[in-house]
Amino acid sequence: MTEDRMRFALLLVPTLIGFASAAHAERDYPWCVFGGGLGAPGECMYSTREQCLASASGRWNTYCDINPRVRFKQPAPRRTH
């Protein structure tokens, strides 16, 4: 393996592991970005309103609001894996 490929692999593996663990997170974050073509669920990955506002800033037609699952205390959908 060349040195460049080795560096790439050393950077890629931790990144992929991070994405895999985030995808299986069972936490419902309290703040979501909605609108701007994000679809019905929005991006619900923010712990604070400030984080949400920072993410929505500069994005066309987006806004922050409380995660509906948190607001109405609905359980997260069960995964069927």
N, CA, C and O atoms as a Maestro MAE file, in Angstrom:
{
 s_m_m2io_version
 :::
 2.0.0
}

f_m_ct {
 s_m_title
 :::
 protein
 m_atom[324] {
  # First column is atom index #
  i_m_mmod_type
  r_m_x_coord
  r_m_y_coord
  r_m_z_coord
  i_m_residue_number
  s_m_chain_name
  s_m_pdb_residue_name
  s_m_pdb_atom_name
  i_m_atomic_number
  :::
  1 25 0.855 -1.172 0.000 1 A "MET " " N  " 7
  2 3 0.000 0.000 0.000 1 A "MET " " CA " 6
  3 2 0.901 1.235 0.000 1 A "MET " " C  " 6
  4 15 1.867 1.310 0.758 1 A "MET " " O  " 8
  5 25 0.578 2.181 -0.844 2 A "THR " " N  " 7
  6 3 1.384 3.395 -0.897 2 A "THR " " CA " 6
  7 2 1.116 4.246 0.344 2 A "THR " " C  " 6
  8 15 0.125 4.061 1.051 2 A "THR " " O  " 8
  9 25 2.022 5.171 0.579 3 A "GLU " " N  " 7
  10 3 1.901 6.035 1.754 3 A "GLU " " CA " 6
  11 2 0.637 6.895 1.695 3 A "GLU " " C  " 6
  12 15 -0.016 7.099 2.719 3 A "GLU " " O  " 8
  13 25 0.286 7.398 0.517 4 A "ASP " " N  " 7
  14 3 -0.924 8.211 0.371 4 A "ASP " " CA " 6
  15 2 -2.183 7.398 0.657 4 A "ASP " " C  " 6
  16 15 -3.112 7.888 1.301 4 A "ASP " " O  " 8
  17 25 -2.211 6.167 0.182 5 A "ARG " " N  " 7
  18 3 -3.374 5.313 0.446 5 A "ARG " " CA " 6
  19 2 -3.485 4.976 1.922 5 A "ARG " " C  " 6
  20 15 -4.588 4.899 2.463 5 A "ARG " " O  " 8
  21 25 -2.361 4.777 2.568 6 A "MET " " N  " 7
  22 3 -2.363 4.471 3.993 6 A "MET " " CA " 6
  23 2 -2.913 5.660 4.776 6 A "MET " " C  " 6
  24 15 -3.726 5.467 5.680 6 A "MET " " O  " 8
  25 25 -2.501 6.856 4.459 7 A "ARG " " N  " 7
  26 3 -3.022 8.052 5.126 7 A "ARG " " CA " 6
  27 2 -4.525 8.187 4.911 7 A "ARG " " C  " 6
  28 15 -5.274 8.495 5.838 7 A "ARG " " O  " 8
  29 25 -4.951 7.951 3.672 8 A "PHE " " N  " 7
  30 3 -6.372 8.039 3.354 8 A "PHE " " CA " 6
  31 2 -7.162 7.027 4.192 8 A "PHE " " C  " 6
  32 15 -8.208 7.358 4.749 8 A "PHE " " O  " 8
  33 25 -6.662 5.808 4.276 9 A "ALA " " N  " 7
  34 3 -7.347 4.769 5.055 9 A "ALA " " CA " 6
  35 2 -7.394 5.137 6.535 9 A "ALA " " C  " 6
  36 15 -8.403 4.906 7.201 9 A "ALA " " O  " 8
  37 25 -6.307 5.709 7.051 10 A "LEU " " N  " 7
  38 3 -6.278 6.101 8.460 10 A "LEU " " CA " 6
  39 2 -7.256 7.231 8.759 10 A "LEU " " C  " 6
  40 15 -7.741 7.337 9.886 10 A "LEU " " O  " 8
  41 25 -7.552 8.068 7.788 11 A "LEU " " N  " 7
  42 3 -8.535 9.136 7.965 11 A "LEU " " CA " 6
  43 2 -9.956 8.651 7.719 11 A "LEU " " C  " 6
  44 15 -10.891 9.101 8.380 11 A "LEU " " O  " 8
  45 25 -10.120 7.748 6.784 12 A "LEU " " N  " 7
  46 3 -11.449 7.292 6.392 12 A "LEU " " CA " 6
  47 2 -12.105 6.385 7.427 12 A "LEU " " C  " 6
  48 15 -13.296 6.531 7.701 12 A "LEU " " O  " 8
  49 25 -11.364 5.466 7.998 13 A "VAL " " N  " 7
  50 3 -11.944 4.494 8.929 13 A "VAL " " CA " 6
  51 2 -12.580 5.164 10.146 13 A "VAL " " C  " 6
  52 15 -13.728 4.845 10.454 13 A "VAL " " O  " 8
  53 25 -11.906 6.075 10.859 14 A "PRO " " N  " 7
  54 3 -12.574 6.714 11.993 14 A "PRO " " CA " 6
  55 2 -13.806 7.521 11.583 14 A "PRO " " C  " 6
  56 15 -14.786 7.593 12.324 14 A "PRO " " O  " 8
  57 25 -13.748 8.122 10.400 15 A "THR " " N  " 7
  58 3 -14.896 8.892 9.920 15 A "THR " " CA " 6
  59 2 -16.089 7.971 9.701 15 A "THR " " C  " 6
  60 15 -17.202 8.293 10.117 15 A "THR " " O  " 8
  61 25 -15.874 6.848 9.063 16 A "LEU " " N  " 7
  62 3 -16.964 5.902 8.812 16 A "LEU " " CA " 6
  63 2 -17.514 5.327 10.108 16 A "LEU " " C  " 6
  64 15 -18.722 5.132 10.234 16 A "LEU " " O  " 8
  65 25 -16.659 5.059 11.052 17 A "ILE " " N  " 7
  66 3 -17.115 4.554 12.351 17 A "ILE " " CA " 6
  67 2 -17.965 5.604 13.047 17 A "ILE " " C  " 6
  68 15 -18.977 5.267 13.662 17 A "ILE " " O  " 8
  69 25 -17.575 6.866 12.963 18 A "GLY " " N  " 7
  70 3 -18.353 7.948 13.564 18 A "GLY " " CA " 6
  71 2 -19.730 8.061 12.948 18 A "GLY " " C  " 6
  72 15 -20.710 8.253 13.667 18 A "GLY " " O  " 8
  73 25 -19.828 7.946 11.624 19 A "PHE " " N  " 7
  74 3 -21.128 8.007 10.958 19 A "PHE " " CA " 6
  75 2 -21.985 6.817 11.346 19 A "PHE " " C  " 6
  76 15 -23.188 6.973 11.554 19 A "PHE " " O  " 8
  77 25 -21.407 5.651 11.448 20 A "ALA " " N  " 7
  78 3 -22.177 4.456 11.806 20 A "ALA " " CA " 6
  79 2 -22.743 4.576 13.208 20 A "ALA " " C  " 6
  80 15 -23.895 4.209 13.440 20 A "ALA " " O  " 8
  81 25 -21.959 5.081 14.147 21 A "SER " " N  " 7
  82 3 -22.471 5.201 15.509 21 A "SER " " CA " 6
  83 2 -23.531 6.287 15.605 21 A "SER " " C  " 6
  84 15 -24.483 6.153 16.374 21 A "SER " " O  " 8
  85 25 -23.380 7.364 14.836 22 A "ALA " " N  " 7
  86 3 -24.389 8.423 14.845 22 A "ALA " " CA " 6
  87 2 -25.703 7.946 14.248 22 A "ALA " " C  " 6
  88 15 -26.773 8.363 14.692 22 A "ALA " " O  " 8
  89 25 -25.633 7.081 13.251 23 A "ALA " " N  " 7
  90 3 -26.848 6.589 12.608 23 A "ALA " " CA " 6
  91 2 -27.663 5.709 13.538 23 A "ALA " " C  " 6
  92 15 -28.879 5.602 13.377 23 A "ALA " " O  " 8
  93 25 -27.016 5.077 14.508 24 A "HIS " " N  " 7
  94 3 -27.727 4.189 15.424 24 A "HIS " " CA " 6
  95 2 -28.056 4.848 16.757 24 A "HIS " " C  " 6
  96 15 -28.513 4.186 17.689 24 A "HIS " " O  " 8
  97 25 -27.823 6.143 16.842 25 A "ALA " " N  " 7
  98 3 -28.128 6.846 18.093 25 A "ALA " " CA " 6
  99 2 -29.623 6.793 18.358 25 A "ALA " " C  " 6
  100 15 -30.432 6.973 17.447 25 A "ALA " " O  " 8
  101 25 -29.979 6.548 19.593 26 A "GLU " " N  " 7
  102 3 -31.383 6.436 19.970 26 A "GLU " " CA " 6
  103 2 -31.880 7.686 20.673 26 A "GLU " " C  " 6
  104 15 -32.916 7.652 21.336 26 A "GLU " " O  " 8
  105 25 -31.162 8.776 20.538 27 A "ARG " " N  " 7
  106 3 -31.510 10.001 21.239 27 A "ARG " " CA " 6
  107 2 -32.325 10.916 20.348 27 A "ARG " " C  " 6
  108 15 -32.020 11.081 19.166 27 A "ARG " " O  " 8
  109 25 -33.354 11.505 20.911 28 A "ASP " " N  " 7
  110 3 -34.105 12.536 20.215 28 A "ASP " " CA " 6
  111 2 -33.613 13.883 20.712 28 A "ASP " " C  " 6
  112 15 -33.849 14.254 21.862 28 A "ASP " " O  " 8
  113 25 -32.931 14.613 19.843 29 A "TYR " " N  " 7
  114 3 -32.442 15.925 20.214 29 A "TYR " " CA " 6
  115 2 -33.608 16.909 20.258 29 A "TYR " " C  " 6
  116 15 -34.567 16.761 19.501 29 A "TYR " " O  " 8
  117 25 -33.539 17.902 21.129 30 A "PRO " " N  " 7
  118 3 -34.691 18.781 21.331 30 A "PRO " " CA " 6
  119 2 -34.926 19.821 20.241 30 A "PRO " " C  " 6
  120 15 -36.020 20.381 20.173 30 A "PRO " " O  " 8
  121 25 -33.935 20.102 19.380 31 A "TRP " " N  " 7
  122 3 -34.101 21.160 18.385 31 A "TRP " " CA " 6
  123 2 -33.883 20.620 16.979 31 A "TRP " " C  " 6
  124 15 -33.011 19.784 16.740 31 A "TRP " " O  " 8
  125 25 -34.710 21.128 16.042 32 A "CYS " " N  " 7
  126 3 -34.651 20.700 14.640 32 A "CYS " " CA " 6
  127 2 -34.620 21.911 13.715 32 A "CYS " " C  " 6
  128 15 -35.185 22.962 14.017 32 A "CYS " " O  " 8
  129 25 -33.943 21.736 12.577 33 A "VAL " " N  " 7
  130 3 -34.019 22.696 11.478 33 A "VAL " " CA " 6
  131 2 -35.065 22.158 10.513 33 A "VAL " " C  " 6
  132 15 -34.997 20.999 10.105 33 A "VAL " " O  " 8
  133 25 -36.036 22.997 10.146 34 A "PHE " " N  " 7
  134 3 -37.099 22.623 9.216 34 A "PHE " " CA " 6
  135 2 -37.063 23.533 7.998 34 A "PHE " " C  " 6
  136 15 -36.462 24.607 8.031 34 A "PHE " " O  " 8
  137 25 -37.715 23.094 6.919 35 A "GLY " " N  " 7
  138 3 -37.839 23.896 5.709 35 A "GLY " " CA " 6
  139 2 -36.670 23.694 4.775 35 A "GLY " " C  " 6
  140 15 -35.850 22.794 4.961 35 A "GLY " " O  " 8
  141 25 -36.606 24.549 3.763 36 A "GLY " " N  " 7
  142 3 -35.479 24.523 2.835 36 A "GLY " " CA " 6
  143 2 -35.286 23.221 2.091 36 A "GLY " " C  " 6
  144 15 -34.164 22.907 1.693 36 A "GLY " " O  " 8
  145 25 -36.336 22.458 1.893 37 A "GLY " " N  " 7
  146 3 -36.219 21.191 1.177 37 A "GLY " " CA " 6
  147 2 -35.709 20.038 2.021 37 A "GLY " " C  " 6
  148 15 -35.302 19.016 1.468 37 A "GLY " " O  " 8
  149 25 -35.717 20.167 3.337 38 A "LEU " " N  " 7
  150 3 -35.229 19.091 4.211 38 A "LEU " " CA " 6
  151 2 -36.227 17.960 4.375 38 A "LEU " " C  " 6
  152 15 -35.876 16.893 4.880 38 A "LEU " " O  " 8
  153 25 -37.457 18.174 3.961 39 A "GLY " " N  " 7
  154 3 -38.469 17.132 4.105 39 A "GLY " " CA " 6
  155 2 -39.148 17.203 5.457 39 A "GLY " " C  " 6
  156 15 -38.795 18.020 6.308 39 A "GLY " " O  " 8
  157 25 -40.124 16.338 5.639 40 A "ALA " " N  " 7
  158 3 -40.964 16.369 6.839 40 A "ALA " " CA " 6
  159 2 -40.208 16.157 8.146 40 A "ALA " " C  " 6
  160 15 -40.500 16.858 9.116 40 A "ALA " " O  " 8
  161 25 -39.252 15.229 8.227 41 A "PRO " " N  " 7
  162 3 -38.621 15.053 9.540 41 A "PRO " " CA " 6
  163 2 -37.674 16.169 9.930 41 A "PRO " " C  " 6
  164 15 -37.396 16.345 11.117 41 A "PRO " " O  " 8
  165 25 -37.170 16.928 8.970 42 A "GLY " " N  " 7
  166 3 -36.208 17.973 9.285 42 A "GLY " " CA " 6
  167 2 -34.876 17.388 9.717 42 A "GLY " " C  " 6
  168 15 -34.635 16.191 9.563 42 A "GLY " " O  " 8
  169 25 -34.015 18.231 10.257 43 A "GLU " " N  " 7
  170 3 -32.721 17.805 10.813 43 A "GLU " " CA " 6
  171 2 -32.794 17.963 12.314 43 A "GLU " " C  " 6
  172 15 -32.620 19.069 12.826 43 A "GLU " " O  " 8
  173 25 -33.044 16.899 13.020 44 A "CYS " " N  " 7
  174 3 -33.208 16.950 14.477 44 A "CYS " " CA " 6
  175 2 -31.949 16.425 15.146 44 A "CYS " " C  " 6
  176 15 -31.901 15.285 15.609 44 A "CYS " " O  " 8
  177 25 -30.933 17.273 15.190 45 A "MET " " N  " 7
  178 3 -29.648 16.837 15.740 45 A "MET " " CA " 6
  179 2 -28.982 17.900 16.599 45 A "MET " " C  " 6
  180 15 -27.757 17.924 16.727 45 A "MET " " O  " 8
  181 25 -29.786 18.778 17.187 46 A "TYR " " N  " 7
  182 3 -29.220 19.905 17.915 46 A "TYR " " CA " 6
  183 2 -29.646 19.886 19.376 46 A "TYR " " C  " 6
  184 15 -30.829 19.752 19.691 46 A "TYR " " O  " 8
  185 25 -28.679 20.021 20.250 47 A "SER " " N  " 7
  186 3 -28.938 20.019 21.690 47 A "SER " " CA " 6
  187 2 -29.454 21.359 22.182 47 A "SER " " C  " 6
  188 15 -30.217 21.420 23.146 47 A "SER " " O  " 8
  189 25 -29.040 22.425 21.526 48 A "THR " " N  " 7
  190 3 -29.446 23.760 21.972 48 A "THR " " CA " 6
  191 2 -30.056 24.547 20.819 48 A "THR " " C  " 6
  192 15 -29.830 24.249 19.646 48 A "THR " " O  " 8
  193 25 -30.834 25.558 21.189 49 A "ARG " " N  " 7
  194 3 -31.434 26.435 20.178 49 A "ARG " " CA " 6
  195 2 -30.341 27.177 19.420 49 A "ARG " " C  " 6
  196 15 -30.466 27.406 18.217 49 A "ARG " " O  " 8
  197 25 -29.282 27.552 20.109 50 A "GLU " " N  " 7
  198 3 -28.183 28.275 19.477 50 A "GLU " " CA " 6
  199 2 -27.511 27.431 18.394 50 A "GLU " " C  " 6
  200 15 -27.179 27.952 17.329 50 A "GLU " " O  " 8
  201 25 -27.306 26.138 18.648 51 A "GLN " " N  " 7
  202 3 -26.737 25.241 17.641 51 A "GLN " " CA " 6
  203 2 -27.647 25.172 16.419 51 A "GLN " " C  " 6
  204 15 -27.185 25.216 15.279 51 A "GLN " " O  " 8
  205 25 -28.935 25.065 16.674 52 A "CYS " " N  " 7
  206 3 -29.917 24.984 15.597 52 A "CYS " " CA " 6
  207 2 -29.899 26.255 14.757 52 A "CYS " " C  " 6
  208 15 -29.858 26.195 13.528 52 A "CYS " " O  " 8
  209 25 -29.930 27.403 15.426 53 A "LEU " " N  " 7
  210 3 -29.920 28.672 14.711 53 A "LEU " " CA " 6
  211 2 -28.648 28.847 13.888 53 A "LEU " " C  " 6
  212 15 -28.699 29.371 12.775 53 A "LEU " " O  " 8
  213 25 -27.523 28.419 14.418 54 A "ALA " " N  " 7
  214 3 -26.261 28.519 13.686 54 A "ALA " " CA " 6
  215 2 -26.303 27.653 12.430 54 A "ALA " " C  " 6
  216 15 -25.795 28.058 11.384 54 A "ALA " " O  " 8
  217 25 -26.900 26.471 12.522 55 A "SER " " N  " 7
  218 3 -27.003 25.598 11.364 55 A "SER " " CA " 6
  219 2 -27.974 26.148 10.324 55 A "SER " " C  " 6
  220 15 -27.727 26.036 9.124 55 A "SER " " O  " 8
  221 25 -29.070 26.739 10.777 56 A "ALA " " N  " 7
  222 3 -30.074 27.284 9.854 56 A "ALA " " CA " 6
  223 2 -29.603 28.582 9.201 56 A "ALA " " C  " 6
  224 15 -30.074 28.947 8.124 56 A "ALA " " O  " 8
  225 25 -28.684 29.265 9.849 57 A "SER " " N  " 7
  226 3 -28.208 30.554 9.347 57 A "SER " " CA " 6
  227 2 -27.595 30.398 7.951 57 A "SER " " C  " 6
  228 15 -26.730 29.553 7.724 57 A "SER " " O  " 8
  229 25 -28.062 31.225 7.037 58 A "GLY " " N  " 7
  230 3 -27.524 31.201 5.682 58 A "GLY " " CA " 6
  231 2 -28.147 30.158 4.783 58 A "GLY " " C  " 6
  232 15 -27.837 30.113 3.592 58 A "GLY " " O  " 8
  233 25 -29.009 29.325 5.311 59 A "ARG " " N  " 7
  234 3 -29.696 28.324 4.485 59 A "ARG " " CA " 6
  235 2 -31.039 28.901 4.065 59 A "ARG " " C  " 6
  236 15 -31.738 29.521 4.867 59 A "ARG " " O  " 8
  237 25 -31.383 28.700 2.840 60 A "TRP " " N  " 7
  238 3 -32.588 29.280 2.271 60 A "TRP " " CA " 6
  239 2 -33.840 28.713 2.915 60 A "TRP " " C  " 6
  240 15 -34.024 27.496 2.953 60 A "TRP " " O  " 8
  241 25 -34.700 29.581 3.420 61 A "ASN " " N  " 7
  242 3 -36.049 29.251 3.878 61 A "ASN " " CA " 6
  243 2 -36.064 28.176 4.975 61 A "ASN " " C  " 6
  244 15 -36.886 27.261 4.934 61 A "ASN " " O  " 8
  245 25 -35.167 28.283 5.941 62 A "THR " " N  " 7
  246 3 -35.152 27.329 7.054 62 A "THR " " CA " 6
  247 2 -35.454 28.046 8.361 62 A "THR " " C  " 6
  248 15 -35.294 29.261 8.478 62 A "THR " " O  " 8
  249 25 -35.889 27.268 9.331 63 A "TYR " " N  " 7
  250 3 -36.179 27.805 10.658 63 A "TYR " " CA " 6
  251 2 -35.956 26.709 11.699 63 A "TYR " " C  " 6
  252 15 -35.908 25.525 11.368 63 A "TYR " " O  " 8
  253 25 -35.822 27.116 12.947 64 A "CYS " " N  " 7
  254 3 -35.631 26.184 14.052 64 A "CYS " " CA " 6
  255 2 -36.910 26.082 14.876 64 A "CYS " " C  " 6
  256 15 -37.631 27.062 15.060 64 A "CYS " " O  " 8
  257 25 -37.170 24.887 15.360 65 A "ASP " " N  " 7
  258 3 -38.302 24.676 16.254 65 A "ASP " " CA " 6
  259 2 -38.002 23.451 17.099 65 A "ASP " " C  " 6
  260 15 -37.065 22.700 16.825 65 A "ASP " " O  " 8
  261 25 -38.799 23.265 18.114 66 A "ILE " " N  " 7
  262 3 -38.645 22.114 19.000 66 A "ILE " " CA " 6
  263 2 -38.984 20.839 18.231 66 A "ILE " " C  " 6
  264 15 -39.938 20.807 17.453 66 A "ILE " " O  " 8
  265 25 -38.205 19.803 18.454 67 A "ASN " " N  " 7
  266 3 -38.438 18.503 17.851 67 A "ASN " " CA " 6
  267 2 -39.851 18.029 18.230 67 A "ASN " " C  " 6
  268 15 -40.161 17.948 19.419 67 A "ASN " " O  " 8
  269 25 -40.709 17.716 17.258 68 A "PRO " " N  " 7
  270 3 -42.072 17.289 17.583 68 A "PRO " " CA " 6
  271 2 -42.134 16.057 18.482 68 A "PRO " " C  " 6
  272 15 -43.037 15.949 19.311 68 A "PRO " " O  " 8
  273 25 -41.187 15.123 18.330 69 A "ARG " " N  " 7
  274 3 -41.186 13.934 19.192 69 A "ARG " " CA " 6
  275 2 -40.894 14.309 20.636 69 A "ARG " " C  " 6
  276 15 -41.424 13.690 21.558 69 A "ARG " " O  " 8
  277 25 -40.058 15.312 20.836 70 A "VAL " " N  " 7
  278 3 -39.768 15.786 22.188 70 A "VAL " " CA " 6
  279 2 -40.961 16.567 22.725 70 A "VAL " " C  " 6
  280 15 -41.373 16.381 23.870 70 A "VAL " " O  " 8
  281 25 -41.512 17.444 21.884 71 A "ARG " " N  " 7
  282 3 -42.644 18.273 22.298 71 A "ARG " " CA " 6
  283 2 -43.831 17.416 22.737 71 A "ARG " " C  " 6
  284 15 -44.474 17.710 23.744 71 A "ARG " " O  " 8
  285 25 -44.117 16.372 21.990 72 A "PHE " " N  " 7
  286 3 -45.277 15.540 22.285 72 A "PHE " " CA " 6
  287 2 -44.910 14.220 22.963 72 A "PHE " " C  " 6
  288 15 -45.749 13.336 23.134 72 A "PHE " " O  " 8
  289 25 -43.624 14.108 23.348 73 A "LYS " " N  " 7
  290 3 -43.109 12.932 24.071 73 A "LYS " " CA " 6
  291 2 -43.468 11.622 23.389 73 A "LYS " " C  " 6
  292 15 -43.912 10.669 24.029 73 A "LYS " " O  " 8
  293 25 -43.268 11.594 22.079 74 A "GLN " " N  " 7
  294 3 -43.504 10.379 21.309 74 A "GLN " " CA " 6
  295 2 -42.208 9.593 21.242 74 A "GLN " " C  " 6
  296 15 -41.138 10.188 21.109 74 A "GLN " " O  " 8
  297 25 -42.276 8.273 21.329 75 A "PRO " " N  " 7
  298 3 -41.051 7.479 21.226 75 A "PRO " " CA " 6
  299 2 -40.508 7.522 19.792 75 A "PRO " " C  " 6
  300 15 -41.257 7.686 18.829 75 A "PRO " " O  " 8
  301 25 -39.209 7.372 19.684 76 A "ALA " " N  " 7
  302 3 -38.577 7.288 18.372 76 A "ALA " " CA " 6
  303 2 -39.053 6.033 17.663 76 A "ALA " " C  " 6
  304 15 -39.334 5.030 18.320 76 A "ALA " " O  " 8
  305 25 -39.149 6.062 16.347 77 A "PRO " " N  " 7
  306 3 -39.564 4.863 15.619 77 A "PRO " " CA " 6
  307 2 -38.576 3.733 15.850 77 A "PRO " " C  " 6
  308 15 -37.370 3.967 15.926 77 A "PRO " " O  " 8
  309 25 -39.072 2.525 15.962 78 A "ARG " " N  " 7
  310 3 -38.208 1.356 16.178 78 A "ARG " " CA " 6
  311 2 -37.540 0.969 14.879 78 A "ARG " " C  " 6
  312 15 -38.157 0.983 13.815 78 A "ARG " " O  " 8
  313 25 -36.280 0.625 14.980 79 A "ARG " " N  " 7
  314 3 -35.539 0.165 13.812 79 A "ARG " " CA " 6
  315 2 -35.816 -1.318 13.598 79 A "ARG " " C  " 6
  316 15 -35.977 -2.076 14.554 79 A "ARG " " O  " 8
  317 25 -35.870 -1.720 12.332 80 A "THR " " N  " 7
  318 3 -36.163 -3.119 12.015 80 A "THR " " CA " 6
  319 2 -34.959 -3.818 11.423 80 A "THR " " C  " 6
  320 15 -35.091 -4.574 10.461 80 A "THR " " O  " 8
  321 25 -33.781 -3.575 11.986 81 A "HIS " " N  " 7
  322 3 -32.548 -4.206 11.484 81 A "HIS " " CA " 6
  323 2 -32.285 -5.464 12.241 81 A "HIS " " C  " 6
  324 15 -31.297 -6.148 11.976 81 A "HIS " " O  " 8
  :::
 }
 m_bond[323] {
  # First column is bond index #
  i_m_from
  i_m_to
  i_m_order
  :::
  1 1 2 1
  2 2 3 1
  3 3 4 2
  4 3 5 1
  5 5 6 1
  6 6 7 1
  7 7 8 2
  8 7 9 1
  9 9 10 1
  10 10 11 1
  11 11 12 2
  12 11 13 1
  13 13 14 1
  14 14 15 1
  15 15 16 2
  16 15 17 1
  17 17 18 1
  18 18 19 1
  19 19 20 2
  20 19 21 1
  21 21 22 1
  22 22 23 1
  23 23 24 2
  24 23 25 1
  25 25 26 1
  26 26 27 1
  27 27 28 2
  28 27 29 1
  29 29 30 1
  30 30 31 1
  31 31 32 2
  32 31 33 1
  33 33 34 1
  34 34 35 1
  35 35 36 2
  36 35 37 1
  37 37 38 1
  38 38 39 1
  39 39 40 2
  40 39 41 1
  41 41 42 1
  42 42 43 1
  43 43 44 2
  44 43 45 1
  45 45 46 1
  46 46 47 1
  47 47 48 2
  48 47 49 1
  49 49 50 1
  50 50 51 1
  51 51 52 2
  52 51 53 1
  53 53 54 1
  54 54 55 1
  55 55 56 2
  56 55 57 1
  57 57 58 1
  58 58 59 1
  59 59 60 2
  60 59 61 1
  61 61 62 1
  62 62 63 1
  63 63 64 2
  64 63 65 1
  65 65 66 1
  66 66 67 1
  67 67 68 2
  68 67 69 1
  69 69 70 1
  70 70 71 1
  71 71 72 2
  72 71 73 1
  73 73 74 1
  74 74 75 1
  75 75 76 2
  76 75 77 1
  77 77 78 1
  78 78 79 1
  79 79 80 2
  80 79 81 1
  81 81 82 1
  82 82 83 1
  83 83 84 2
  84 83 85 1
  85 85 86 1
  86 86 87 1
  87 87 88 2
  88 87 89 1
  89 89 90 1
  90 90 91 1
  91 91 92 2
  92 91 93 1
  93 93 94 1
  94 94 95 1
  95 95 96 2
  96 95 97 1
  97 97 98 1
  98 98 99 1
  99 99 100 2
  100 99 101 1
  101 101 102 1
  102 102 103 1
  103 103 104 2
  104 103 105 1
  105 105 106 1
  106 106 107 1
  107 107 108 2
  108 107 109 1
  109 109 110 1
  110 110 111 1
  111 111 112 2
  112 111 113 1
  113 113 114 1
  114 114 115 1
  115 115 116 2
  116 115 117 1
  117 117 118 1
  118 118 119 1
  119 119 120 2
  120 119 121 1
  121 121 122 1
  122 122 123 1
  123 123 124 2
  124 123 125 1
  125 125 126 1
  126 126 127 1
  127 127 128 2
  128 127 129 1
  129 129 130 1
  130 130 131 1
  131 131 132 2
  132 131 133 1
  133 133 134 1
  134 134 135 1
  135 135 136 2
  136 135 137 1
  137 137 138 1
  138 138 139 1
  139 139 140 2
  140 139 141 1
  141 141 142 1
  142 142 143 1
  143 143 144 2
  144 143 145 1
  145 145 146 1
  146 146 147 1
  147 147 148 2
  148 147 149 1
  149 149 150 1
  150 150 151 1
  151 151 152 2
  152 151 153 1
  153 153 154 1
  154 154 155 1
  155 155 156 2
  156 155 157 1
  157 157 158 1
  158 158 159 1
  159 159 160 2
  160 159 161 1
  161 161 162 1
  162 162 163 1
  163 163 164 2
  164 163 165 1
  165 165 166 1
  166 166 167 1
  167 167 168 2
  168 167 169 1
  169 169 170 1
  170 170 171 1
  171 171 172 2
  172 171 173 1
  173 173 174 1
  174 174 175 1
  175 175 176 2
  176 175 177 1
  177 177 178 1
  178 178 179 1
  179 179 180 2
  180 179 181 1
  181 181 182 1
  182 182 183 1
  183 183 184 2
  184 183 185 1
  185 185 186 1
  186 186 187 1
  187 187 188 2
  188 187 189 1
  189 189 190 1
  190 190 191 1
  191 191 192 2
  192 191 193 1
  193 193 194 1
  194 194 195 1
  195 195 196 2
  196 195 197 1
  197 197 198 1
  198 198 199 1
  199 199 200 2
  200 199 201 1
  201 201 202 1
  202 202 203 1
  203 203 204 2
  204 203 205 1
  205 205 206 1
  206 206 207 1
  207 207 208 2
  208 207 209 1
  209 209 210 1
  210 210 211 1
  211 211 212 2
  212 211 213 1
  213 213 214 1
  214 214 215 1
  215 215 216 2
  216 215 217 1
  217 217 218 1
  218 218 219 1
  219 219 220 2
  220 219 221 1
  221 221 222 1
  222 222 223 1
  223 223 224 2
  224 223 225 1
  225 225 226 1
  226 226 227 1
  227 227 228 2
  228 227 229 1
  229 229 230 1
  230 230 231 1
  231 231 232 2
  232 231 233 1
  233 233 234 1
  234 234 235 1
  235 235 236 2
  236 235 237 1
  237 237 238 1
  238 238 239 1
  239 239 240 2
  240 239 241 1
  241 241 242 1
  242 242 243 1
  243 243 244 2
  244 243 245 1
  245 245 246 1
  246 246 247 1
  247 247 248 2
  248 247 249 1
  249 249 250 1
  250 250 251 1
  251 251 252 2
  252 251 253 1
  253 253 254 1
  254 254 255 1
  255 255 256 2
  256 255 257 1
  257 257 258 1
  258 258 259 1
  259 259 260 2
  260 259 261 1
  261 261 262 1
  262 262 263 1
  263 263 264 2
  264 263 265 1
  265 265 266 1
  266 266 267 1
  267 267 268 2
  268 267 269 1
  269 269 270 1
  270 270 271 1
  271 271 272 2
  272 271 273 1
  273 273 274 1
  274 274 275 1
  275 275 276 2
  276 275 277 1
  277 277 278 1
  278 278 279 1
  279 279 280 2
  280 279 281 1
  281 281 282 1
  282 282 283 1
  283 283 284 2
  284 283 285 1
  285 285 286 1
  286 286 287 1
  287 287 288 2
  288 287 289 1
  289 289 290 1
  290 290 291 1
  291 291 292 2
  292 291 293 1
  293 293 294 1
  294 294 295 1
  295 295 296 2
  296 295 297 1
  297 297 298 1
  298 298 299 1
  299 299 300 2
  300 299 301 1
  301 301 302 1
  302 302 303 1
  303 303 304 2
  304 303 305 1
  305 305 306 1
  306 306 307 1
  307 307 308 2
  308 307 309 1
  309 309 310 1
  310 310 311 1
  311 311 312 2
  312 311 313 1
  313 313 314 1
  314 314 315 1
  315 315 316 2
  316 315 317 1
  317 317 318 1
  318 318 319 1
  319 319 320 2
  320 319 321 1
  321 321 322 1
  322 322 323 1
  323 323 324 2
  :::
 }
}
